[in-house]
C-alpha cells in the first residue's frame, strides 16, 4: 500500500502534533511498500529517504501560502505518486484528491469549539470553516482519545461510524544526564516541571498564581521550571513571573532538544499541566514514562491519559491548582503516585499506534475501492 502523509509539521521544531507525525511516520515504514512525506516547507529529505519515504516539499513560508499549498500541491502530488491512502495527520484533507484515493484524517482536538478564545484568530477561523469539510469527506476519522472521539461525534453525529480511537505513544528519549548538569539553566534544587508551548490554552498564568500562593518554605526549597517555546497570545513568562513576585523561584529554559528534555523529565518531582483543554497531552505520557507523576486538569482528555498517576484539578480555579500542588510536596503522596506513573505510561506505545493506524488505512482503502 502506498501512503501519502501531510507532513508539514516536520519542517518545524517538534512539539505535540509534529512529534505525533514523526513517530508514526517512522513506525509506518515497517508496513508500507512506499511512504510519501509532503511538506509546504523544506524538511530533511536525506534523513528520511535513506530508509523508505520519498519527500516532496515546497517553499511556502506564510500561513496563507501553506493553506493554498494544502489544496493545490497535496492533491497534485498524491495523484502523481498514485497513493492508495492519503493521511491528514494535522486535521486536514485536500478537497480535490482523486476519487480512488482513500482519505484518513486525525482530529487531535476540537479546541475551536471548546476553547476557541485560546486560539490565534486565523487558526480559529480555519478550523471552524475547514474541519466540517474534512470530517465529512474522510473515509475514516482518527481521534487521539475517548474524550476527543465523543467531542467529534457530538459535533458531527452523522460520522459516528467512521470514528476510530488510536492513542498516541510514548517517545524514546536519549539517555538523560545527571542532576548536576541542569546547573546550566540555574536549576540548583528540587523542582517541578511545566512543558508546553507558551500560549493561553496552557494556563500558565493560573499555575504561577497558584505557586505564588503556597507557603514560603515550599517556594524557597522548590523551583518551577518552564520548558517550551514561545507561542502566540502574548504569554510572556518572565512578565508573569515578575507580576507574581516569583523571581528566583521560577526558571524559564525555553524550547529544549530531546536530550535536555529527557534530563528535565527524569529529575522532576512532578509535571504540572493544568491546561484548559487537551485532545491528548503528550507531555503527560512523556513524564510518566520517566516515573514522574502529574498534576493535570479534570477536563477533556487529561483524566483519561493521567490514569492513576495524576492529581486532578479545576484549571479555572487557582485555589484548586494550589491545593493540588501542595499534595505533591508531601513525599508520601508524591511517591505513591510515582510508583504508578510508568505503568500508566505503558498503555501508550507508538508501535501499537502504528499497527492500529495501518489497519484503519487498509479498512478505508477497501471501502473506497468498493465505492469506486
C-alpha positions in Angstrom: 0.0 0.0 0.0 1.3 3.4 -1.0 0.6 6.1 1.6 0.8 9.9 1.3 1.2 11.9 4.5 0.6 15.6 5.2 4.0 16.0 7.0 4.1 19.8 7.1 4.9 20.0 10.8 8.2 18.0 10.2 9.6 21.3 8.9 9.3 22.9 12.4 10.8 22.2 15.8 8.9 19.2 17.1 6.0 19.8 19.6 2.8 17.8 20.1 1.3 17.1 16.6 4.7 17.4 14.9 6.1 14.7 17.2 3.0 12.6 16.6 3.6 12.8 12.8 7.2 12.0 13.1 6.8 9.0 15.4 4.1 7.4 13.4 5.8 8.1 10.1 8.8 6.3 11.5 6.8 3.3 12.6 4.7 3.1 9.4 7.9 2.3 7.4 7.6 -1.2 8.8 4.2 -1.7 7.0 4.2 0.4 3.8 5.6 -0.5 0.5 6.1 3.2 0.0 5.5 6.3 2.1 5.4 9.9 0.7 6.0 12.8 3.1 4.5 16.0 1.8 5.5 19.4 3.3 4.9 23.0 2.5 8.5 23.8 3.6 11.8 22.0 3.4 12.4 19.0 5.6 15.5 16.9 5.9 14.9 14.6 2.9 18.2 12.7 3.4 17.3 11.7 6.9 14.1 10.1 5.7 15.0 8.8 2.2 17.8 6.6 3.4 15.0 4.4 4.8 11.7 4.4 2.9 9.8 7.6 2.4 10.0 9.8 -0.6 10.0 13.5 0.4 8.3 16.2 -1.6 8.5 19.8 -0.3 7.8 23.3 -1.4 8.8 26.7 0.0 5.7 28.4 1.4 6.6 30.5 4.5 3.3 32.3 5.2 0.3 30.6 6.9 -2.0 31.6 4.0 0.6 30.2 1.5 0.6 26.9 3.3 -3.2 26.8 3.3 -3.1 27.2 -0.5 -0.4 24.5 -0.8 -2.6 22.1 1.0 -5.4 22.4 -1.6 -3.1 22.5 -4.7 0.2 20.7 -4.3 -1.1 18.0 -2.0 -3.8 16.6 -4.4 -1.4 17.0 -7.3 1.5 15.1 -5.6 -0.9 12.4 -4.3 -2.2 11.8 -7.9 1.3 11.8 -9.4 2.5 9.3 -6.8 -0.6 7.1 -7.2 -1.0 6.8 -3.5 -3.7 4.4 -2.2 -4.3 6.3 1.0 -3.9 9.9 2.0 -3.4 10.5 5.7 -4.1 14.0 7.0 -2.1 14.0 10.3 -3.0 17.6 11.1 -6.8 18.0 10.8 -6.8 18.4 7.0 -7.6 16.5 3.9 -7.3 18.2 0.5 -10.7 18.8 -1.1 -9.7 17.7 -4.6 -8.0 14.4 -4.1 -8.6 11.8 -6.9 -11.7 9.8 -6.2 -9.8 6.5 -5.9 -7.6 7.6 -3.0 -8.8 6.7 0.4 -8.9 9.5 2.9 -8.0 9.2 6.6 -7.6 12.1 9.0 -6.5 12.5 12.5 -8.5 15.0 14.6 -6.4 15.8 17.6 -8.9 18.1 19.3 -11.8 20.4 18.9 -10.1 23.4 20.5 -12.0 25.8 18.2 -15.3 24.5 19.8 -14.3 24.1 23.4 -11.6 26.7 23.9 -11.8 29.0 20.8 -10.7 32.1 22.7 -7.3 30.5 23.3 -6.5 30.2 19.6 -5.0 32.5 17.0 -7.9 34.2 15.2 -6.8 32.9 11.8 -6.4 29.3 13.2 -9.8 29.6 14.8 -11.5 30.6 11.6 -9.6 27.9 9.6 -10.5 25.1 12.0 -14.2 26.2 12.3 -14.6 26.6 8.5 -12.5 23.7 7.2 -13.0 20.9 9.7 -16.5 20.1 8.7 -15.5 19.5 5.1 -12.6 17.3 6.2 -14.8 15.4 8.6 -17.5 14.6 6.1 -15.1 13.8 3.2 -13.0 11.3 5.2 -13.4 7.6 5.0 -12.0 7.2 8.5 -11.5 9.7 11.3 -9.0 9.0 14.0 -9.3 10.5 17.5 -6.4 10.7 20.0 -8.6 9.8 22.9 -12.1 8.7 24.0 -12.8 12.3 25.0 -11.9 13.6 21.5 -13.9 10.9 19.8 -17.0 11.9 21.9 -16.4 15.5 21.0 -16.3 14.7 17.3 -19.4 12.6 17.4 -21.3 15.2 19.5 -20.4 17.9 16.9 -20.8 15.7 13.8 -23.2 12.8 14.7 -23.6 11.7 11.1 -20.0 10.4 11.0 -20.1 8.3 14.2 -19.5 5.1 12.3 -16.3 6.4 10.8 -14.6 7.4 14.0 -11.8 5.2 15.4 -9.6 5.8 18.5 -5.9 5.5 18.3 -3.9 6.6 21.2 -0.5 8.3 20.6 2.6 6.6 22.1 5.5 7.4 24.3 8.6 8.6 22.6 12.0 7.1 23.3 14.3 9.8 24.5 18.1 9.9 24.6 19.8 8.9 27.9 19.4 11.6 30.5 22.3 13.4 32.3 22.9 13.8 36.0 21.0 16.4 38.0 24.1 18.5 38.3 24.1 19.1 34.5 21.0 21.3 35.0 23.0 24.0 36.7 23.5 25.4 33.2 19.8 26.5 33.5 20.2 27.7 37.0 18.5 24.7 38.4 20.1 24.0 41.8 17.4 22.5 43.9 14.3 20.2 43.6 11.8 21.4 41.0 8.5 20.6 39.3 8.2 21.0 35.6 5.9 22.6 33.1 6.3 21.6 29.4 4.4 23.2 26.6 4.2 26.0 24.1 3.6 29.3 25.8 0.1 30.1 24.7 -3.2 30.9 26.5 -4.6 27.3 26.5 -1.7 26.0 28.6 -3.0 28.1 31.5 0.5 29.2 32.8 -0.8 32.4 34.4 -3.0 30.5 36.8 -0.3 27.9 37.6 2.0 30.8 38.5 -0.6 32.4 40.7 -1.2 29.1 42.4 2.5 28.6 43.1 2.8 32.1 44.4 0.1 31.4 46.9 2.0 28.5 48.5 3.9 28.6 51.8 7.2 30.5 51.7 9.0 27.4 52.8 7.8 25.4 49.8 8.7 28.2 47.4 12.2 28.6 49.0 13.0 24.9 48.6 11.4 24.1 45.3 11.6 25.6 41.8 9.1 25.7 39.0 10.9 25.0 35.7 9.2 26.1 32.5 10.2 24.4 29.2 8.6 25.3 25.9 8.9 27.7 23.0 7.0 30.9 22.6 3.6 30.6 21.0 1.0 33.3 20.5 -1.3 35.4 22.5 1.2 37.5 24.4 2.1 34.9 27.0 5.2 36.4 28.5 6.5 34.0 31.1 9.1 36.5 32.5 6.4 39.2 32.9 4.1 36.8 34.6 6.9 35.7 37.0 7.5 39.4 37.9 3.8 40.0 38.4 3.6 37.2 41.0 7.0 38.2 42.6 8.5 34.8 41.8 11.9 35.9 40.6 14.5 33.3 41.6 11.8 30.7 42.2 10.9 30.0 38.6 13.4 29.2 35.8 12.4 29.6 32.1 14.6 27.4 29.9 12.7 27.9 26.6 12.5 25.2 23.9 15.0 22.4 24.5 16.1 19.4 22.5 15.2 15.8 23.4 18.4 15.3 25.3 17.7 18.2 27.7 14.0 17.4 27.9 14.8 13.8 29.0 17.1 15.2 31.7 14.4 17.7 32.9 11.8 14.9 33.0 13.9 12.4 34.8 14.8 14.7 37.7 11.4 16.5 38.2 9.3 15.9 41.3 6.2 16.0 39.1 4.8 17.6 35.9 2.3 20.4 36.2 -0.1 20.6 33.2 -3.3 22.4 34.2 -4.4 23.1 30.6 -7.8 24.5 29.8 -8.3 21.8 27.1 -6.2 19.0 25.5 -7.1 16.4 22.9 -4.5 14.1 24.4 -1.5 15.9 26.1 1.8 14.2 25.1 3.8 15.7 28.0 1.7 13.7 30.5 2.7 10.4 28.9 6.3 11.5 28.4 6.7 12.5 32.1 5.0 9.3 33.3 7.4 7.2 31.2 10.2 8.6 33.4 8.3 7.6 36.5 7.2 11.2 37.1 3.6 11.7 38.4 1.5 14.5 37.0 -0.8 17.3 38.1 -3.4 18.0 35.4 -6.9 19.2 34.7 -10.1 17.4 35.4 -11.4 18.3 31.9 -11.3 16.9 28.3 -8.8 14.0 27.8 -6.5 14.7 30.7 -8.0 12.4 33.3 -8.2 9.6 30.8 -4.4 10.0 30.0 -3.1 10.5 33.5 -4.9 7.5 34.9 -3.9 6.6 38.4 -0.7 8.6 38.3 -2.3 12.0 38.4 -3.8 14.6 40.7 -6.7 16.3 39.0 -7.6 20.0 39.5 -10.1 22.5 38.2 -8.0 24.6 35.7 -10.1 27.7 36.2 -9.7 27.7 40.0 -6.4 28.9 41.3 -7.1 27.5 44.8 -7.8 24.1 43.3 -4.4 24.2 41.4 -2.7 25.3 44.6 -4.2 22.5 46.6 -3.1 20.0 44.0 0.5 21.4 44.1 0.5 21.2 47.9 -0.3 17.4 47.7 2.9 16.8 45.8 5.1 18.4 48.4 4.1 15.7 50.9 6.6 12.9 50.0 4.3 10.0 50.7 1.6 11.1 48.3 4.1 12.0 45.6 5.9 8.7 46.0 2.8 6.6 45.8 1.8 8.3 42.6 5.3 7.9 41.1 5.1 4.1 41.6 2.0 4.1 39.2 3.5 6.5 36.6 5.5 4.1 34.4 2.7 1.6 34.5 0.2 4.3 33.4 2.5 5.3 30.5 3.0 1.7 29.3 -0.6 1.9 28.0 0.7 4.1 25.2 3.2 2.8 22.6 3.9 4.1 19.0 4.3 0.5 17.8 0.7 -0.2 18.9 -0.5 3.1 17.4 1.1 2.4 14.0 -0.4 -1.2 13.9 -3.9 0.2 14.6 -3.4 3.1 12.1 -2.3 0.7 9.4 -5.4 -1.5 9.9 -7.5 1.6 9.6 -5.7 2.6 6.3 -6.5 -0.9 5.0 -10.1 -0.6 6.1 -10.5 2.8 4.4 -8.8 1.7 1.2 -11.1 -1.4 0.9 -14.2 0.8 1.4 -13.0 3.3 -1.1 -12.3 0.7 -3.7 -15.7 -0.8 -3.1 -17.4 2.6 -3.7 -15.5 3.5 -6.9 
